[in-house]
Amino acid sequence: MSELLPVVLTVNGVPHTAAVPPRLLLADLLREHLGLTGTHLGCGHGTCGSCTVVLDGEPVRSCLMLAVQADGSSVTTVEGVAGDGPITPVQQAINDNHGMQCGFCTPGVVCSLTALLDADPAPSDEAITDTLDGHLCRCTGYQNIVKAARQAAGRPVPEVAP
């Protein structure tokens, strides 16, 4: 049996202390120990982006990060993006622009776009596509997600022919 290590972190504004195995992934801490199942596990290799959370203001793949590496950090999952308030402009824009279909990738996309807009309220199209580059979506074709990002940034959303 491996020894347990203490981890102290703030998740969605709530302080948490846990004793975890050294090799426990941040994604598993969030899902299994804290019950925050909005963080999805897809590929397990950091390729799909579904497990993306915001760690100290930066999007990270929680399937690639050990829980002990997050010690002392602040984590925002998709459940905490809006806090106790109404949905955020990113969430509203994804809804308005049909930027999700099955929804599996959506939590990671929401977290990444939220971090982008927090860092740069008026990102370029290149910054938006660079941010979405690490997310795999098998349903939408990405156009509507990019439109949603533009709307959330307060930029014009181009009409796309049906």
C-alpha positions, 0 to 999 in steps of 0.5 A: 500500500502506498503512502498518502500525501496531503493535498490542499487546494481550492476548487470552485472557490471551496477549500479542500484538503485530501490525502491522496496516493502519489499517482492519483490524477487531478481528474480522478481527485475531482471526479471520484473524491470531490464528485465533480463529474463535469470534468470528462475523461476521454483519451487519458493522454491529454489529446482530446481536451475533455478533461481541461480545467482552469488551474491558477488561471491557466487551462490544464489537462487534468488527466496529465496532472497529478493531484499532488501537483495542484497542491496550493492551487486554485482549480475551476471546473466547469461546475464552477465557471458560473459560480452561483450566478447565471450561465456565463457569456461563454456558456450562453454563446455556445448555446446560442450558436449550437456549439455543442451536440453530444456535449462530451467535449463541452466542459473542456471547451468552456474552461479553455475559452473562459481562461482565454477570455479572462486573459484576453477579453478581445482575442483574435481569431487566431487566438481562439483557434489556437485555444481550441486546437487542443480540443477534439470534437467529433460532432460540431465541426468546430465552426459553431464553437468558433462562432460562440467564442467570437460572440462571447468576446463581443465580436461579430458572429458571421452568418454561415450559409445553411 
